[in-house]
Amino acid sequence: DVKVTQSSRYLVKRTGEKVFLECVQDMDHENMFWYRQDPGLGLRLIYFSYDVKMKEKGDIPEGYSVSREKKERFSLILESASTNQTSMYLCASSTAGANTGELFFGEGSRLTVL
Amino acid sequence: QKEVEQDPGPLSVPEGAIVSLNCTYSNSAFQYFMWYRQYSRKGPELLMYTYSSGNKEDGRFTAQVDKSSKYISLFIRDSQPSDSATYLCAMSFPGGTSYGKLTFGQGTILTVHP
């Protein structure tokens, strides 16, 4: 069974803390993504990566950075968390060249910044 | 104006009803269209994918695309309580799908009550 695993389902952090969200996929996918999901706004793309050590900004990259040192792992970093980064964060992966638009999502990490 | 607009609902229907979910989009360059289903506390999963105008059926689900009107729909026949979920439309540009770079609607919350 294909799987995208996000290390933390629920996190509570304080303003100014550095936050790491980890994501691992076991499908040997080239592409990996970080989205955030907010009520009324849907899913918005933060960053994506189509190869190891490659990254591209999505629609809302401000305040975030990412790291992809290994093909199966994609990390989202909040250098200094702020309350407006309270959200559900979804990691996803997909295979390069597939035209079906199928992303495989993890179950999400709900982050609360106090 | 958002590139993709979707009525967030919530939508509540009795079991057995026909459900119609809709999205409009503003960018005619979108060529690939998807519907994702997201159960509570889970990540989204691909439900249907299409790239041409017209209808595509899969069991009780029909995806409809009207590129001239920039309008897509998902119909659910004989709706069941197990269909209760958030439904997200998504779309991409040519080439964007191979990278899995999708633009999502806001999602519609559907409840089917027995």
Interface residues (C-beta under 8 A of the other chain):
Chain A: V4 N31 F33 Y35 P39 G40 L41 G42 L43 R44 L45 F48 Y50 G58 L90 A92 S93 S94 A96 G97 A98 N99 T100 G101 E102 L103 F105 G106 E107 G108
Chain B: V4 Q6 P8 Y32 M34 R41 K42 G43 P44 E45 L46 Y49 Y51 L88 A90 S92 T97 S98 Y99 G100 K101 L102 F104 G105 Q106 G107
